[in-house]
Amino acid sequence: MLSKLVRGNVIYAEEHSTEFEQLKLKQTPIVTLLSCCDSRVPQNLFNIDGLNEIFTVRNIGNQFENSEGSVKYPVMHLHTPLLIVLGHTGCGAIKASLSDYRKEDSAIQKEVIGLVNSIRLADQTRDLSNVDNEDQKLAIYSQVNVDHQISNILAECNFEAKIKNGELCVIGMVFDIHGVYGGKSASAYVTNINGITDINQMRNNEVAAEIGLDLSELRFKRL
C-alpha cells in the first residue's frame, strides 16, 4: 500500500505541480467542511476536486468542540463564507457513544464522550421506540448530532456576528451511505441551515433559492 501511495504521488506531482505555483504564498478556500473521519466519507463527495476550495476538518463524530480551533481558523482568518457540518449514516462514533465504551483507550473515550449529549438530545426530542430499522435509527442520531454541533457553533459570539452580517452561512448535512433518506446511496442531504430545521422554512431560505427549487425539493430532507 505504501508503494501504491508513493507511486500515486509521483503521478499526481507530474500532473499538478504547476497548479501549486499559484498556491505557494496563501490559500483562499470558500468552504470550511467539518466532517467525520470515516473512510467512507470522501472529500470529493461534492465532485469538487480542485485545489484551494475546501478547508477540511475531520474528527470522529464531526464534533465542533473536538476541533474548535481548526474550525475557527478558516472562518475567522481565511473568511470562508460557508461552514458545512457533515454527518453520515452508520457512524461508528455514534455507535460507540450508544454502547459501553469504558474499556476503550482513554484517548478514544475522551472523543466519544462528547457525543453523549447529542444522544441524550435525540432521546429527549425524538420518539425512537417505534423505529425498528437500525440504519434509520443511527441516521436519526447522526442528524440530531449535526443539529447539536451547529447549536454549539451558533453559540460562538464571533460566528453569531458573522451570520447576522451575512458573512457566514452554517449548513448541516448528512451523507447517506445506507440509502435511508429514500434516494441513492452516497447522496448528501441538507438538514439544517443556520439552526433552522423545519423543512418548509429551509426551502423558503435564500440558500434554497440559490440552489434551485428542483434540488431543494430533492435534497432538503430530515428523518
N, C-alpha and C positions, 0 to 999 in steps of 0.2 A: 504493500500500500504506500509506503514512504517513497519508493521508487516511482510509483504512479503519480504521486503528488509533485515530486521534483520535476519529472519529465513533463508533466502538465504545465508547470510554471514556466518551463523553458519555452513551450509553445505560446503560452499567454504573453510572456515578455516580448517575444518576437512580433506578436500581433498588436500589442497595446502600448509598447514603450513610448511611442511618440505622444500618446494622449497624456502621459504623466508629465511631459514637459510643461504643460499648462497648469499643472497642479502642484508644482514644487513649492510655491510660496504660500498658498492658502487653500482652504476648502470652503465651498458655498452650497451646502446641501439645502434642499427645500423641505424635506420631511425628517422629523425625528420619529423613529419607529422603536417602540418598546414592545418586545415580543418574548415569548418563551424560547428557551434554547433547545427545545425538542428538535431532533434532527429531521423530523418530518415537516417542519415549518421552514421552508426556504425563503431567503430574502427576495428571490426573483419570482415569488408567487404573484406579484403585481405585473410581471412581464416587463420589468424595467431592469435592464442590465447595464445601463450607463453608469459611468463613474460620477461621483460628486453630487449625487441626488438624494441618497438616503443615509442618514446618520443612524446606525443600528445599535441599539442597546438590548442585550439579552440576558435573562436570568430565568431560573426555574419558576414558573408560575407568573411570568410577566409582571413582577411586583415593583411598584414605584419606589417604595422606601428602601428596597434592597439595592437599588442603583440610582438613588436620588441625585447624586452629583453628576452622574453620567447623562441623566435626562436633562438636568438643569443647564448643563454646559451648552449644548447645541441650541436650546431655546433662548437662553439669555445672552449668549455671546456670538453665536452664529445666526441668531434671529430666524430660525426655521419657523415659518408661519403655520405649519401643520404638524401636530403631535398625534400619532396613532398608537393606541394601546391595543395590541393584538393578542387575544387569547385563542385557544384552539380546542377542538373536541378531543376526548380521550387523553386529557392532560395527566401525565404521570405525577406531577407535583400535587394536583388536586386529589388524585387517588391516594397519595401518601398522606395528605392532611386529613383525609377521612379515616385513616387507619391508625393503628397504634405504632407510631414511628419512634418510640423511645429507645429502641435498640439500634437505631441508625447512628452513623457517625455524628458527633456533636455539631460539626460544621453544617452537615445536611439538615439536622434538626433546626438549627438557627434560621435557615432559609425557608423550611417548610412551615414553621410555626406562624410565619407571617400570613399564611393563607387561612388560618383558623377563623379569623374574623370574617372573612368572605364566606366561609362555610356557614358560620352562625347567621350571617345576614340572609343567606339563601334559605336556610331553615326557618327563619322568622318571617320572611316575606313571601315565600312560595310554599304551596301545599304539594310536597313531593311524594306523599303517601300513595297516590294513585299512578305514579309514573313507574311502570314496570320495565320499560326499556332502559337498560343500564347505560347505553351510549347517550341516550337523550338526557338522562338524569345528570350524568357527568357534564354534558354540554350546558345544561342549565347552571350548574355550579360554576363552570368556566365563564359563562355570560355574566353572572352576578359578580364574579371576581373582577371582570373588566369594569363593571359599574363601580365597584368598590375602589379600584385603583384610580379611576377617574375622579371619584369623590375626594380622594386624598390629594390628587393633583390640583383640583379646583380650590382646595382649601389653602393652597400656597398663595400668599399675597402677591408675589411677583407675577405669577401666572394669571391670577384673577384680574389684575390691571391690564395685562396684555389681551386677555379675552374681551374685556369690556371695551377696549380701544380698537378691537377688530384686528389686532396684530397676531393673534393666535387662535387656532381652532383645534379643539381636542376631540378626536374621533375614537369611539370604541368599536372594535371589530372582532369577529370570531371566524377563524379559519376552520372550515368544516371538512375534516378528514373522513368522517364517517357517513356523510350524506344525511344527517338528521334534520337539517333545515329544509329538506324537500327538493334540493337541487343536486347538481353533480358534485361528487367528491372533489375537494380542492377548491371549492368556491369560498370566497370571503364575504361575510355579511356585515353591514353596518348596523350596530345595535345601540349606539349611544352617540349623541352629538352635544358636546359641552354640558353633559349631565342630563340631557333630555333623553328619556327612554320611551316615551309614548310614540308609537309608530306614525300616527297622523301628524303629530307636531313635528316629528323629524322630516316627514315628507313635505311639510309646508315651510321648512327651513330653507334659507338661501343656499345652503350647501347642496340640498336636493335639486334646486333649480340649476345649479352649475352642472351637476351630474346628468340631469335629464330625467323626465318623468318615467320613461321606459325602464331605465336602470334602477331608479329609486324604488319603483314598484317591485322590481325583481330582487333587489339586493338589500333593501331595508327590512330586516326581519328580526323578530325576537321569539324565543320559545316560551 
